[in-house]
Amino acid sequence: MAFVLSFALFLAGIFLFYFAFTVESFQAIIFFAGILSISLSFGIPAHVLARR
């Protein structure tokens, strides 16, 4: 389950990176949301797998 959620967050982050360069306003906020999404996608499995 953690893998699926992490992979979805990673893909959403990549899409947000792309989307930030196509919109005309709020580019920095969207780009930062992509950074947070990708950071969470790496952090979730690290914490879930550390408990096992």
CHARMM internal coordinates of N, CA and C (Angstrom, degrees):
IC EDIT
DIST 1 N 1 CA 1.4466
DIST 1 CA 1 C 1.5349
ANGL 1 N 1 CA 1 C 110.89
DIST 1 C 2 N 1.3227
ANGL 1 CA 1 C 2 N 116.16
DIHE 1 N 1 CA 1 C 2 N -40.35
DIST 2 N 2 CA 1.4634
ANGL 1 C 2 N 2 CA 119.89
DIHE 1 CA 1 C 2 N 2 CA -179.53
DIST 2 CA 2 C 1.5228
ANGL 2 N 2 CA 2 C 110.63
DIHE 1 C 2 N 2 CA 2 C -64.32
DIST 2 C 3 N 1.3296
ANGL 2 CA 2 C 3 N 116.52
DIHE 2 N 2 CA 2 C 3 N -35.43
DIST 3 N 3 CA 1.4636
ANGL 2 C 3 N 3 CA 119.65
DIHE 2 CA 2 C 3 N 3 CA 179.94
DIST 3 CA 3 C 1.5260
ANGL 3 N 3 CA 3 C 111.22
DIHE 2 C 3 N 3 CA 3 C -65.30
DIST 3 C 4 N 1.3071
ANGL 3 CA 3 C 4 N 116.72
DIHE 3 N 3 CA 3 C 4 N -43.64
DIST 4 N 4 CA 1.4669
ANGL 3 C 4 N 4 CA 120.73
DIHE 3 CA 3 C 4 N 4 CA -178.35
DIST 4 CA 4 C 1.5250
ANGL 4 N 4 CA 4 C 110.38
DIHE 3 C 4 N 4 CA 4 C -64.51
DIST 4 C 5 N 1.3229
ANGL 4 CA 4 C 5 N 116.68
DIHE 4 N 4 CA 4 C 5 N -44.53
DIST 5 N 5 CA 1.4601
ANGL 4 C 5 N 5 CA 120.72
DIHE 4 CA 4 C 5 N 5 CA 178.61
DIST 5 CA 5 C 1.5295
ANGL 5 N 5 CA 5 C 110.90
DIHE 4 C 5 N 5 CA 5 C -64.01
DIST 5 C 6 N 1.3012
ANGL 5 CA 5 C 6 N 116.58
DIHE 5 N 5 CA 5 C 6 N -43.02
DIST 6 N 6 CA 1.4629
ANGL 5 C 6 N 6 CA 120.57
DIHE 5 CA 5 C 6 N 6 CA -179.92
DIST 6 CA 6 C 1.5239
ANGL 6 N 6 CA 6 C 111.74
DIHE 5 C 6 N 6 CA 6 C -65.61
DIST 6 C 7 N 1.3070
ANGL 6 CA 6 C 7 N 116.40
DIHE 6 N 6 CA 6 C 7 N -40.89
DIST 7 N 7 CA 1.4623
ANGL 6 C 7 N 7 CA 119.92
DIHE 6 CA 6 C 7 N 7 CA 179.11
DIST 7 CA 7 C 1.5218
ANGL 7 N 7 CA 7 C 110.85
DIHE 6 C 7 N 7 CA 7 C -66.16
DIST 7 C 8 N 1.3354
ANGL 7 CA 7 C 8 N 116.81
DIHE 7 N 7 CA 7 C 8 N -39.87
DIST 8 N 8 CA 1.4657
ANGL 7 C 8 N 8 CA 120.34
DIHE 7 CA 7 C 8 N 8 CA 177.52
DIST 8 CA 8 C 1.5286
ANGL 8 N 8 CA 8 C 110.94
DIHE 7 C 8 N 8 CA 8 C -64.19
DIST 8 C 9 N 1.3307
ANGL 8 CA 8 C 9 N 117.28
DIHE 8 N 8 CA 8 C 9 N -41.42
DIST 9 N 9 CA 1.4611
ANGL 8 C 9 N 9 CA 120.47
DIHE 8 CA 8 C 9 N 9 CA 177.37
DIST 9 CA 9 C 1.5293
ANGL 9 N 9 CA 9 C 111.21
DIHE 8 C 9 N 9 CA 9 C -64.63
DIST 9 C 10 N 1.3192
ANGL 9 CA 9 C 10 N 116.59
DIHE 9 N 9 CA 9 C 10 N -38.92
DIST 10 N 10 CA 1.4633
ANGL 9 C 10 N 10 CA 120.53
DIHE 9 CA 9 C 10 N 10 CA 178.79
DIST 10 CA 10 C 1.5268
ANGL 10 N 10 CA 10 C 110.87
DIHE 9 C 10 N 10 CA 10 C -63.14
DIST 10 C 11 N 1.3223
ANGL 10 CA 10 C 11 N 116.44
DIHE 10 N 10 CA 10 C 11 N -46.70
DIST 11 N 11 CA 1.4624
ANGL 10 C 11 N 11 CA 119.74
DIHE 10 CA 10 C 11 N 11 CA 179.15
DIST 11 CA 11 C 1.5237
ANGL 11 N 11 CA 11 C 111.55
DIHE 10 C 11 N 11 CA 11 C -65.46
DIST 11 C 12 N 1.3287
ANGL 11 CA 11 C 12 N 116.81
DIHE 11 N 11 CA 11 C 12 N -37.02
DIST 12 N 12 CA 1.4645
ANGL 11 C 12 N 12 CA 120.11
DIHE 11 CA 11 C 12 N 12 CA 176.63
DIST 12 CA 12 C 1.5246
ANGL 12 N 12 CA 12 C 110.42
DIHE 11 C 12 N 12 CA 12 C -63.90
DIST 12 C 13 N 1.3265
ANGL 12 CA 12 C 13 N 116.96
DIHE 12 N 12 CA 12 C 13 N -38.57
DIST 13 N 13 CA 1.4577
ANGL 12 C 13 N 13 CA 120.46
DIHE 12 CA 12 C 13 N 13 CA 177.90
DIST 13 CA 13 C 1.5122
ANGL 13 N 13 CA 13 C 112.41
DIHE 12 C 13 N 13 CA 13 C -65.01
DIST 13 C 14 N 1.3204
ANGL 13 CA 13 C 14 N 116.85
DIHE 13 N 13 CA 13 C 14 N -41.08
DIST 14 N 14 CA 1.4642
ANGL 13 C 14 N 14 CA 120.77
DIHE 13 CA 13 C 14 N 14 CA 177.07
DIST 14 CA 14 C 1.5291
ANGL 14 N 14 CA 14 C 110.13
DIHE 13 C 14 N 14 CA 14 C -62.99
DIST 14 C 15 N 1.3345
ANGL 14 CA 14 C 15 N 116.03
DIHE 14 N 14 CA 14 C 15 N -41.73
DIST 15 N 15 CA 1.4607
ANGL 14 C 15 N 15 CA 119.74
DIHE 14 CA 14 C 15 N 15 CA 177.55
DIST 15 CA 15 C 1.5266
ANGL 15 N 15 CA 15 C 111.11
DIHE 14 C 15 N 15 CA 15 C -63.75
DIST 15 C 16 N 1.3262
ANGL 15 CA 15 C 16 N 117.51
DIHE 15 N 15 CA 15 C 16 N -39.28
DIST 16 N 16 CA 1.4633
ANGL 15 C 16 N 16 CA 120.32
DIHE 15 CA 15 C 16 N 16 CA 178.52
DIST 16 CA 16 C 1.5226
ANGL 16 N 16 CA 16 C 111.42
DIHE 15 C 16 N 16 CA 16 C -65.05
DIST 16 C 17 N 1.3361
ANGL 16 CA 16 C 17 N 117.44
DIHE 16 N 16 CA 16 C 17 N -36.57
DIST 17 N 17 CA 1.4667
ANGL 16 C 17 N 17 CA 120.04
DIHE 16 CA 16 C 17 N 17 CA 174.61
DIST 17 CA 17 C 1.5293
ANGL 17 N 17 CA 17 C 110.23
DIHE 16 C 17 N 17 CA 17 C -59.54
DIST 17 C 18 N 1.3190
ANGL 17 CA 17 C 18 N 115.95
DIHE 17 N 17 CA 17 C 18 N -47.04
DIST 18 N 18 CA 1.4652
ANGL 17 C 18 N 18 CA 120.62
DIHE 17 CA 17 C 18 N 18 CA 178.50
DIST 18 CA 18 C 1.5281
ANGL 18 N 18 CA 18 C 110.90
DIHE 17 C 18 N 18 CA 18 C -62.42
DIST 18 C 19 N 1.3184
ANGL 18 CA 18 C 19 N 116.09
DIHE 18 N 18 CA 18 C 19 N -45.81
DIST 19 N 19 CA 1.4564
ANGL 18 C 19 N 19 CA 121.60
DIHE 18 CA 18 C 19 N 19 CA -175.64
DIST 19 CA 19 C 1.5262
ANGL 19 N 19 CA 19 C 111.91
DIHE 18 C 19 N 19 CA 19 C -65.41
DIST 19 C 20 N 1.3295
ANGL 19 CA 19 C 20 N 116.83
DIHE 19 N 19 CA 19 C 20 N -32.04
DIST 20 N 20 CA 1.4657
ANGL 19 C 20 N 20 CA 120.47
DIHE 19 CA 19 C 20 N 20 CA -179.53
DIST 20 CA 20 C 1.5246
ANGL 20 N 20 CA 20 C 111.89
DIHE 19 C 20 N 20 CA 20 C -63.19
DIST 20 C 21 N 1.3139
ANGL 20 CA 20 C 21 N 117.21
DIHE 20 N 20 CA 20 C 21 N -29.23
DIST 21 N 21 CA 1.4590
ANGL 20 C 21 N 21 CA 120.29
DIHE 20 CA 20 C 21 N 21 CA -179.51
DIST 21 CA 21 C 1.5250
ANGL 21 N 21 CA 21 C 112.92
DIHE 20 C 21 N 21 CA 21 C -88.76
DIST 21 C 22 N 1.3307
ANGL 21 CA 21 C 22 N 117.92
DIHE 21 N 21 CA 21 C 22 N -7.59
DIST 22 N 22 CA 1.4608
ANGL 21 C 22 N 22 CA 120.07
DIHE 21 CA 21 C 22 N 22 CA -179.07
DIST 22 CA 22 C 1.5210
ANGL 22 N 22 CA 22 C 112.88
DIHE 21 C 22 N 22 CA 22 C -102.07
DIST 22 C 23 N 1.3199
ANGL 22 CA 22 C 23 N 118.61
DIHE 22 N 22 CA 22 C 23 N -21.03
DIST 23 N 23 CA 1.4650
ANGL 22 C 23 N 23 CA 120.72
DIHE 22 CA 22 C 23 N 23 CA -179.85
DIST 23 CA 23 C 1.5243
ANGL 23 N 23 CA 23 C 109.93
DIHE 22 C 23 N 23 CA 23 C -85.26
DIST 23 C 24 N 1.3131
ANGL 23 CA 23 C 24 N 115.70
DIHE 23 N 23 CA 23 C 24 N 164.68
DIST 24 N 24 CA 1.4592
ANGL 23 C 24 N 24 CA 119.83
DIHE 23 CA 23 C 24 N 24 CA -178.42
DIST 24 CA 24 C 1.5188
ANGL 24 N 24 CA 24 C 113.22
DIHE 23 C 24 N 24 CA 24 C -102.43
DIST 24 C 25 N 1.3165
ANGL 24 CA 24 C 25 N 117.52
DIHE 24 N 24 CA 24 C 25 N -10.55
DIST 25 N 25 CA 1.4630
ANGL 24 C 25 N 25 CA 120.06
DIHE 24 CA 24 C 25 N 25 CA 177.76
DIST 25 CA 25 C 1.5253
ANGL 25 N 25 CA 25 C 109.01
DIHE 24 C 25 N 25 CA 25 C -140.31
DIST 25 C 26 N 1.3093
ANGL 25 CA 25 C 26 N 115.76
DIHE 25 N 25 CA 25 C 26 N 157.77
DIST 26 N 26 CA 1.4703
ANGL 25 C 26 N 26 CA 123.85
DIHE 25 CA 25 C 26 N 26 CA 179.11
DIST 26 CA 26 C 1.5261
ANGL 26 N 26 CA 26 C 112.87
DIHE 25 C 26 N 26 CA 26 C 63.05
DIST 26 C 27 N 1.3206
ANGL 26 CA 26 C 27 N 117.55
DIHE 26 N 26 CA 26 C 27 N 31.53
DIST 27 N 27 CA 1.4664
ANGL 26 C 27 N 27 CA 120.36
DIHE 26 CA 26 C 27 N 27 CA -179.66
DIST 27 CA 27 C 1.5218
ANGL 27 N 27 CA 27 C 111.63
DIHE 26 C 27 N 27 CA 27 C -61.90
DIST 27 C 28 N 1.3222
ANGL 27 CA 27 C 28 N 117.22
DIHE 27 N 27 CA 27 C 28 N -43.71
DIST 28 N 28 CA 1.4662
ANGL 27 C 28 N 28 CA 120.64
DIHE 27 CA 27 C 28 N 28 CA -176.64
DIST 28 CA 28 C 1.5192
ANGL 28 N 28 CA 28 C 111.39
DIHE 27 C 28 N 28 CA 28 C -65.98
DIST 28 C 29 N 1.3206
ANGL 28 CA 28 C 29 N 116.85
DIHE 28 N 28 CA 28 C 29 N -40.15
DIST 29 N 29 CA 1.4675
ANGL 28 C 29 N 29 CA 120.36
DIHE 28 CA 28 C 29 N 29 CA -179.62
DIST 29 CA 29 C 1.5227
ANGL 29 N 29 CA 29 C 110.43
DIHE 28 C 29 N 29 CA 29 C -66.20
DIST 29 C 30 N 1.3195
ANGL 29 CA 29 C 30 N 117.02
DIHE 29 N 29 CA 29 C 30 N -43.60
DIST 30 N 30 CA 1.4631
ANGL 29 C 30 N 30 CA 120.91
DIHE 29 CA 29 C 30 N 30 CA 179.66
DIST 30 CA 30 C 1.5209
ANGL 30 N 30 CA 30 C 110.60
DIHE 29 C 30 N 30 CA 30 C -66.08
DIST 30 C 31 N 1.3236
ANGL 30 CA 30 C 31 N 117.24
DIHE 30 N 30 CA 30 C 31 N -41.59
DIST 31 N 31 CA 1.4607
ANGL 30 C 31 N 31 CA 120.64
DIHE 30 CA 30 C 31 N 31 CA 178.59
DIST 31 CA 31 C 1.5283
ANGL 31 N 31 CA 31 C 110.56
DIHE 30 C 31 N 31 CA 31 C -63.58
DIST 31 C 32 N 1.3315
ANGL 31 CA 31 C 32 N 116.97
DIHE 31 N 31 CA 31 C 32 N -42.40
DIST 32 N 32 CA 1.4620
ANGL 31 C 32 N 32 CA 120.90
DIHE 31 CA 31 C 32 N 32 CA 178.55
DIST 32 CA 32 C 1.5261
ANGL 32 N 32 CA 32 C 111.01
DIHE 31 C 32 N 32 CA 32 C -65.10
DIST 32 C 33 N 1.3335
ANGL 32 CA 32 C 33 N 117.74
DIHE 32 N 32 CA 32 C 33 N -35.97
DIST 33 N 33 CA 1.4649
ANGL 32 C 33 N 33 CA 120.83
DIHE 32 CA 32 C 33 N 33 CA 175.31
DIST 33 CA 33 C 1.5278
ANGL 33 N 33 CA 33 C 110.40
DIHE 32 C 33 N 33 CA 33 C -63.31
DIST 33 C 34 N 1.3256
ANGL 33 CA 33 C 34 N 117.35
DIHE 33 N 33 CA 33 C 34 N -35.81
DIST 34 N 34 CA 1.4628
ANGL 33 C 34 N 34 CA 120.92
DIHE 33 CA 33 C 34 N 34 CA 175.43
DIST 34 CA 34 C 1.5145
ANGL 34 N 34 CA 34 C 111.72
DIHE 33 C 34 N 34 CA 34 C -64.99
DIST 34 C 35 N 1.3296
ANGL 34 CA 34 C 35 N 116.68
DIHE 34 N 34 CA 34 C 35 N -40.82
DIST 35 N 35 CA 1.4637
ANGL 34 C 35 N 35 CA 120.45
DIHE 34 CA 34 C 35 N 35 CA 177.34
DIST 35 CA 35 C 1.5245
ANGL 35 N 35 CA 35 C 110.48
DIHE 34 C 35 N 35 CA 35 C -63.07
DIST 35 C 36 N 1.3348
ANGL 35 CA 35 C 36 N 117.12
DIHE 35 N 35 CA 35 C 36 N -44.27
DIST 36 N 36 CA 1.4673
ANGL 35 C 36 N 36 CA 120.46
DIHE 35 CA 35 C 36 N 36 CA 178.39
DIST 36 CA 36 C 1.5257
ANGL 36 N 36 CA 36 C 111.66
DIHE 35 C 36 N 36 CA 36 C -63.47
DIST 36 C 37 N 1.3182
ANGL 36 CA 36 C 37 N 116.72
DIHE 36 N 36 CA 36 C 37 N -40.44
DIST 37 N 37 CA 1.4621
ANGL 36 C 37 N 37 CA 120.70
DIHE 36 CA 36 C 37 N 37 CA 179.97
DIST 37 CA 37 C 1.5261
ANGL 37 N 37 CA 37 C 111.41
DIHE 36 C 37 N 37 CA 37 C -63.43
DIST 37 C 38 N 1.3086
ANGL 37 CA 37 C 38 N 117.39
DIHE 37 N 37 CA 37 C 38 N -44.60
DIST 38 N 38 CA 1.4600
ANGL 37 C 38 N 38 CA 120.19
DIHE 37 CA 37 C 38 N 38 CA 179.46
DIST 38 CA 38 C 1.5251
ANGL 38 N 38 CA 38 C 110.90
DIHE 37 C 38 N 38 CA 38 C -69.27
DIST 38 C 39 N 1.3182
ANGL 38 CA 38 C 39 N 117.40
DIHE 38 N 38 CA 38 C 39 N -36.59
DIST 39 N 39 CA 1.4670
ANGL 38 C 39 N 39 CA 120.24
DIHE 38 CA 38 C 39 N 39 CA 176.71
DIST 39 CA 39 C 1.5237
ANGL 39 N 39 CA 39 C 110.99
DIHE 38 C 39 N 39 CA 39 C -62.63
DIST 39 C 40 N 1.3150
ANGL 39 CA 39 C 40 N 116.67
DIHE 39 N 39 CA 39 C 40 N -43.09
DIST 40 N 40 CA 1.4658
ANGL 39 C 40 N 40 CA 119.96
DIHE 39 CA 39 C 40 N 40 CA 176.55
DIST 40 CA 40 C 1.5235
ANGL 40 N 40 CA 40 C 111.42
DIHE 39 C 40 N 40 CA 40 C -64.66
DIST 40 C 41 N 1.3283
ANGL 40 CA 40 C 41 N 116.73
DIHE 40 N 40 CA 40 C 41 N -36.26
DIST 41 N 41 CA 1.4602
ANGL 40 C 41 N 41 CA 119.04
DIHE 40 CA 40 C 41 N 41 CA -179.07
DIST 41 CA 41 C 1.5230
ANGL 41 N 41 CA 41 C 111.83
DIHE 40 C 41 N 41 CA 41 C -65.75
DIST 41 C 42 N 1.3223
ANGL 41 CA 41 C 42 N 118.10
DIHE 41 N 41 CA 41 C 42 N -26.98
DIST 42 N 42 CA 1.4631
ANGL 41 C 42 N 42 CA 120.76
DIHE 41 CA 41 C 42 N 42 CA 174.89
DIST 42 CA 42 C 1.5234
ANGL 42 N 42 CA 42 C 111.68
DIHE 41 C 42 N 42 CA 42 C -87.10
DIST 42 C 43 N 1.3177
ANGL 42 CA 42 C 43 N 117.32
DIHE 42 N 42 CA 42 C 43 N -29.70
DIST 43 N 43 CA 1.4617
ANGL 42 C 43 N 43 CA 121.05
DIHE 42 CA 42 C 43 N 43 CA -176.73
DIST 43 CA 43 C 1.5112
ANGL 43 N 43 CA 43 C 114.33
DIHE 42 C 43 N 43 CA 43 C -77.57
DIST 43 C 44 N 1.3184
ANGL 43 CA 43 C 44 N 117.82
DIHE 43 N 43 CA 43 C 44 N -35.72
DIST 44 N 44 CA 1.4673
ANGL 43 C 44 N 44 CA 120.88
DIHE 43 CA 43 C 44 N 44 CA -177.35
DIST 44 CA 44 C 1.5248
ANGL 44 N 44 CA 44 C 111.78
DIHE 43 C 44 N 44 CA 44 C -61.24
DIST 44 C 45 N 1.3313
ANGL 44 CA 44 C 45 N 120.53
DIHE 44 N 44 CA 44 C 45 N -51.36
DIST 45 N 45 CA 1.4666
ANGL 44 C 45 N 45 CA 118.33
DIHE 44 CA 44 C 45 N 45 CA -179.94
DIST 45 CA 45 C 1.5254
ANGL 45 N 45 CA 45 C 112.87
DIHE 44 C 45 N 45 CA 45 C -65.21
DIST 45 C 46 N 1.3224
ANGL 45 CA 45 C 46 N 116.99
DIHE 45 N 45 CA 45 C 46 N -31.52
DIST 46 N 46 CA 1.4649
ANGL 45 C 46 N 46 CA 119.15
DIHE 45 CA 45 C 46 N 46 CA 179.61
DIST 46 CA 46 C 1.5202
ANGL 46 N 46 CA 46 C 110.81
DIHE 45 C 46 N 46 CA 46 C -63.79
DIST 46 C 47 N 1.3063
ANGL 46 CA 46 C 47 N 116.98
DIHE 46 N 46 CA 46 C 47 N -38.92
DIST 47 N 47 CA 1.4620
ANGL 46 C 47 N 47 CA 119.57
DIHE 46 CA 46 C 47 N 47 CA -179.90
DIST 47 CA 47 C 1.5254
ANGL 47 N 47 CA 47 C 112.16
DIHE 46 C 47 N 47 CA 47 C -80.29
DIST 47 C 48 N 1.3158
ANGL 47 CA 47 C 48 N 117.54
DIHE 47 N 47 CA 47 C 48 N -34.85
DIST 48 N 48 CA 1.4667
ANGL 47 C 48 N 48 CA 120.11
DIHE 47 CA 47 C 48 N 48 CA 179.20
DIST 48 CA 48 C 1.5228
ANGL 48 N 48 CA 48 C 109.98
DIHE 47 C 48 N 48 CA 48 C -69.60
DIST 48 C 49 N 1.3336
ANGL 48 CA 48 C 49 N 117.37
DIHE 48 N 48 CA 48 C 49 N -43.82
DIST 49 N 49 CA 1.4598
ANGL 48 C 49 N 49 CA 120.30
DIHE 48 CA 48 C 49 N 49 CA -179.18
DIST 49 CA 49 C 1.5212
ANGL 49 N 49 CA 49 C 111.96
DIHE 48 C 49 N 49 CA 49 C -72.19
DIST 49 C 50 N 1.3219
ANGL 49 CA 49 C 50 N 118.32
DIHE 49 N 49 CA 49 C 50 N -24.41
DIST 50 N 50 CA 1.4638
ANGL 49 C 50 N 50 CA 121.02
DIHE 49 CA 49 C 50 N 50 CA 178.72
DIST 50 CA 50 C 1.5215
ANGL 50 N 50 CA 50 C 111.33
DIHE 49 C 50 N 50 CA 50 C -70.22
DIST 50 C 51 N 1.3080
ANGL 50 CA 50 C 51 N 118.43
DIHE 50 N 50 CA 50 C 51 N -25.23
DIST 51 N 51 CA 1.4670
ANGL 50 C 51 N 51 CA 122.14
DIHE 50 CA 50 C 51 N 51 CA -179.69
DIST 51 CA 51 C 1.5226
ANGL 51 N 51 CA 51 C 112.28
DIHE 50 C 51 N 51 CA 51 C -78.40
DIST 51 C 52 N 1.3062
ANGL 51 CA 51 C 52 N 117.77
DIHE 51 N 51 CA 51 C 52 N -20.30
DIST 52 N 52 CA 1.4696
ANGL 51 C 52 N 52 CA 120.32
DIHE 51 CA 51 C 52 N 52 CA -175.82
DIST 52 CA 52 C 1.4772
ANGL 52 N 52 CA 52 C 111.96
DIHE 51 C 52 N 52 CA 52 C -81.97
END
COOR INIT
IC SEED 1 N 1 CA 1 C
IC BUILD
